[in-house]
Amino acid sequence: MKHIGLKIIACIFGIALWFYVVSARTTEIDMEVPLVFARLPETLAIASRPASNISITIKGSAIDLIRLKAARNGAAKIVVDLHGMTLGTQRFLLSEENFVAPDFPRVHYVSSDRVAALEIELDTRIKRTVPVHLKNTFEAKDGFTIIGTPILEPDTITIAGARSALTRIFEITTSDDRYKELSNDQAYEFPLDFSKLPPYVYPSDSTVKVKISVQPLVRTSFQGIPVQLIGQYDHSKYSLKPATATVEVSGGRGALSQIRQTDIQLFVEFNRFAIEDADSLAPTVRILGSVKGFQVHPEKFYLKKENVSDSLSVEETK
């Protein structure tokens, strides 16, 4: 028992010696590292879809490999130099020169069993402006209404990349989130959805801003709005009955306060009576302003034709 301390110390030294010998031994492991393209000419762009990561075999001391595996992403990578490349498909053989791990100089590239060589297609680099499509939906709370159409800022973005890739891109969309129960003005900033973009396409913006105007919902009635009969017809014989209408308009309080009676137009086209074979028709309504809905009273108007014989008898009496 009196030598147990020495035995423990000897055991610890033995384990340390074993660990030192094992950790200093050169070994190989497989590791997935980022694939990076460097010094691409400004007039060219990558048109193919190379993998963003690549699996390689590396060698080094066990301790270095353990530290490298535990290091941040990008501590080791495969770098392909594209300087001086031309249009078309380029082929690159991977070697020790492509392996970069600046903090681990004693770790070396061995091979890449899955990808011995890379093929990269290069195309002309262009820029293109495409519209942004708002996929988010907005709903006002009961008793409120959204005024106008939500406006994006910016409503277009510029994308840069290979010509063959950009010609297939017609718009960029936002997320499709839904916003409910809005009761006041709101301003949002939405990320753009780049999930469907080809690789190596670079947008000028990553977010857009949207302003939503929300007002209390009110109703206002406008009476005595004239209903016009338009088209080619004998104005002395035909007219509409009744000649005026009441229009009930619903919308935001602020928006309706700016609408005047002269901003509401009602008209019926004369030839519609013959085309639709009807003696009464609903009028076409035009309202200059932002409204949520409207209702016309009465809903339909009759085509009135003056009796020609009665007119002649009146003339004869005179």
C-alpha positions in Angstrom: 0.0 0.0 0.0 2.9 2.4 0.7 3.9 2.2 -3.0 0.5 2.9 -4.4 1.3 6.6 -5.0 4.3 5.6 -7.2 2.1 3.2 -9.1 -0.5 5.9 -9.8 2.2 8.3 -11.0 3.7 5.6 -13.2 0.3 4.8 -14.7 -0.3 8.5 -15.5 3.1 8.8 -17.2 2.4 5.6 -19.1 -1.0 6.9 -20.4 0.6 10.2 -21.3 3.4 8.5 -23.2 0.9 6.3 -25.0 -1.2 9.3 -26.0 1.9 11.2 -27.2 3.0 8.3 -29.4 -0.5 7.8 -30.8 -1.1 11.5 -31.4 2.2 12.0 -33.1 1.6 9.1 -35.5 0.6 10.1 -39.0 -2.9 8.9 -40.0 -5.5 9.6 -42.6 -9.2 10.6 -42.3 -12.0 11.6 -44.7 -13.4 15.1 -44.3 -15.9 17.3 -46.1 -14.6 20.8 -46.8 -15.9 23.8 -48.7 -15.2 24.1 -52.5 -14.1 27.7 -53.2 -13.5 29.3 -56.6 -11.0 32.2 -56.7 -9.9 34.9 -59.1 -12.8 34.5 -61.5 -12.5 37.1 -64.4 -15.1 39.9 -64.1 -16.5 39.2 -67.5 -17.2 35.5 -66.7 -19.6 33.7 -64.4 -20.1 30.0 -63.3 -23.0 28.5 -65.3 -22.9 24.9 -63.9 -23.9 23.6 -60.5 -20.7 22.5 -58.7 -21.1 21.1 -55.2 -20.5 23.6 -52.4 -18.6 21.0 -50.4 -16.4 18.2 -51.4 -15.2 15.0 -49.5 -11.5 14.5 -49.4 -8.9 12.4 -47.7 -6.2 14.2 -45.7 -3.3 13.0 -43.5 -1.4 14.4 -40.5 -0.8 13.7 -36.9 -3.8 12.5 -34.9 -3.8 15.6 -32.7 -3.7 18.0 -35.7 -6.6 16.1 -37.4 -8.6 16.2 -34.2 -8.0 19.9 -33.9 -8.9 20.5 -37.5 -12.2 18.5 -37.2 -13.1 20.6 -34.2 -12.1 23.9 -35.9 -14.5 26.4 -37.5 -16.1 25.7 -40.8 -13.6 26.8 -43.5 -10.5 26.1 -41.6 -9.7 23.8 -44.5 -10.9 24.1 -48.0 -10.3 23.2 -51.7 -9.5 26.3 -53.7 -9.8 26.3 -57.5 -8.0 29.2 -59.3 -10.0 30.4 -62.3 -7.6 33.2 -63.3 -7.1 33.3 -67.1 -10.0 30.9 -67.9 -12.2 31.3 -71.0 -15.8 30.6 -72.0 -16.8 26.9 -72.1 -16.3 23.9 -69.9 -13.0 23.8 -67.9 -11.6 20.7 -66.3 -9.5 20.8 -63.1 -7.5 17.9 -61.6 -7.4 18.2 -57.8 -4.1 18.0 -56.0 -2.2 19.1 -52.9 -2.0 22.6 -54.5 -5.8 23.0 -54.2 -5.8 22.2 -50.5 -5.7 25.2 -48.1 -5.5 24.9 -44.3 -3.3 27.8 -43.2 -3.5 27.1 -39.4 -2.6 23.4 -39.9 0.7 23.4 -42.0 1.4 19.7 -41.2 -2.0 18.5 -42.5 -1.8 17.4 -46.2 -4.2 16.5 -49.0 -4.1 12.8 -50.1 -7.0 12.3 -52.6 -10.6 12.7 -53.4 -12.1 9.4 -54.2 -15.5 10.7 -55.2 -14.3 13.6 -57.4 -10.9 13.2 -59.0 -11.5 16.1 -61.3 -13.9 19.0 -61.5 -15.7 20.3 -64.6 -16.9 23.9 -64.5 -18.9 25.6 -67.2 -18.1 29.3 -67.6 -20.4 31.7 -69.4 -20.6 35.4 -70.1 -21.4 37.5 -67.0 -24.4 39.8 -67.4 -26.8 41.9 -65.2 -30.5 41.9 -65.4 -33.3 43.7 -63.6 -36.3 41.6 -62.6 -39.5 42.5 -60.7 -40.2 41.5 -57.1 -43.5 39.6 -56.6 -45.1 40.0 -53.2 -46.5 36.6 -52.0 -47.3 37.8 -48.5 -51.0 38.3 -47.8 -52.6 40.8 -45.4 -56.0 40.8 -43.8 -57.6 43.7 -41.8 -59.4 43.2 -38.5 -63.2 43.3 -38.6 -64.3 46.9 -38.9 -61.1 48.0 -40.7 -59.9 47.9 -44.3 -56.6 47.9 -46.1 -56.3 51.0 -48.3 -54.8 50.5 -51.8 -52.3 47.9 -52.9 -49.2 47.2 -50.8 -46.3 48.8 -52.5 -42.8 47.2 -52.5 -39.7 49.2 -52.1 -37.7 48.4 -54.2 -40.1 46.7 -56.6 -37.3 45.4 -58.8 -33.8 44.1 -58.1 -30.7 43.6 -60.2 -29.2 40.1 -60.4 -25.8 39.2 -61.8 -24.5 35.9 -63.1 -24.1 33.6 -66.1 -26.2 34.6 -69.2 -27.7 31.1 -69.5 -28.8 31.2 -65.9 -30.3 34.7 -65.8 -32.4 34.3 -69.0 -34.5 31.7 -67.0 -35.2 34.0 -64.1 -38.4 36.2 -64.6 -39.1 37.4 -61.0 -38.0 37.2 -57.4 -40.6 36.5 -54.7 -41.0 37.2 -51.1 -42.0 34.6 -48.5 -45.7 33.6 -48.4 -46.4 34.5 -44.8 -49.9 35.6 -43.8 -50.7 38.6 -41.6 -54.1 38.9 -40.0 -56.0 41.2 -37.7 -54.4 44.4 -38.9 -55.9 47.5 -37.3 -53.4 50.3 -38.0 -50.7 51.2 -40.5 -47.8 48.8 -40.6 -44.3 48.7 -42.1 -42.6 45.4 -42.8 -39.2 44.2 -44.1 -39.3 40.9 -45.8 -36.4 38.6 -46.9 -36.4 37.6 -50.6 -36.7 34.0 -51.5 -33.6 32.9 -53.3 -34.1 29.1 -52.8 -35.0 28.6 -56.5 -32.1 30.7 -57.9 -29.3 28.9 -59.6 -26.0 28.9 -57.8 -23.5 31.8 -58.3 -26.3 34.3 -59.1 -25.9 37.4 -57.0 -28.8 39.7 -56.2 -28.4 43.5 -55.5 -30.8 43.3 -52.5 -31.8 40.6 -50.0 -34.9 42.3 -48.5 -37.8 44.6 -49.5 -39.9 46.9 -47.5 -43.7 47.1 -47.6 -46.0 49.7 -46.1 -49.6 48.8 -45.3 -52.2 51.5 -44.8 -55.2 50.4 -42.6 -58.2 52.6 -41.8 -61.5 52.1 -40.0 -64.2 50.8 -42.4 -67.1 53.3 -42.9 -70.0 53.7 -45.4 -71.2 56.8 -47.2 -74.2 57.3 -49.5 -74.1 59.7 -52.5 -77.5 60.6 -53.8 -78.7 61.9 -57.2 -75.8 60.5 -59.2 -76.8 60.9 -62.9 -76.9 57.6 -65.0 -75.6 58.3 -68.5 -76.8 56.4 -71.6 -73.8 56.3 -74.0 -73.3 55.1 -77.5 -74.8 55.9 -80.9 -78.6 56.4 -80.6 -81.4 58.9 -81.2 -81.2 61.1 -78.1 -84.7 62.4 -78.8 -86.2 59.0 -78.5 -84.3 57.0 -75.9 -83.4 57.7 -72.3 -82.9 55.8 -69.0 -85.4 55.4 -66.3 -84.8 56.4 -63.6 -82.2 59.0 -64.6 -80.4 59.1 -61.3 -79.2 56.7 -58.6 -78.0 56.5 -55.0 -74.5 54.9 -54.6 -73.5 53.5 -51.2 -69.7 53.3 -51.0 -67.7 51.5 -48.3 -64.0 52.0 -47.6 -61.4 53.6 -45.3 -62.5 56.6 -43.4 -59.7 58.8 -44.7 -60.1 57.5 -48.3 -63.9 58.2 -48.4 -63.5 61.7 -47.0 -61.7 62.6 -50.2 -64.3 61.3 -52.6 -66.8 63.8 -54.0 -70.1 63.2 -55.8 -68.4 64.2 -59.1 -65.9 61.3 -58.6 -68.6 58.7 -59.2 -69.7 57.9 -62.7 -72.5 55.6 -63.8 -73.3 54.8 -67.4 -75.0 52.2 -69.5 -74.0 51.4 -73.1 -77.0 51.6 -75.5 -76.1 48.6 -77.6 -76.0 46.3 -74.5 -79.8 46.3 -74.5 -79.8 44.6 -77.9 -76.8 42.4 -77.3 -78.1 41.1 -74.0 -81.7 41.1 -75.1 -82.8 42.8 -72.0 -85.1 45.8 -71.1 -83.1 46.7 -67.9 -79.4 46.6 -67.1 -77.0 47.2 -64.3 -74.8 50.3 -64.9 -71.0 50.3 -65.2 -69.6 52.1 -62.2 -66.4 54.1 -62.0 -65.2 55.7 -58.8 -62.1 57.9 -58.6 -60.6 56.9 -55.3 -59.7 53.9 -53.2 -62.9 52.1 -52.0 -63.6 48.6 -50.7 -67.0 48.1 -52.2 -70.1 49.9 -53.5 -73.8 49.2 -54.1 -76.1 51.0 -56.6 -79.8 51.7 -55.8 -81.7 50.8 -57.9 -79.6 47.9 -59.2 -81.0 48.1 -62.8 -82.2 50.8 -65.2 -84.8 50.6 -67.9 -84.5 51.8 -71.5 -87.3 54.3 -72.1 -88.4 54.9 -75.7 -90.6 57.9 -76.4 -93.9 57.1 -78.2 -93.5 58.5 -81.7 -97.3 58.6 -82.4 -97.9 60.6 -79.3 -95.3 63.1 -80.3 -96.9 63.5 -83.7 -100.4 64.0 -82.3 -99.0 66.7 -80.0 -97.5 68.5 -83.0 -100.8 68.2 -85.0 -102.7 69.8 -82.1 -100.4 72.7 -82.2 
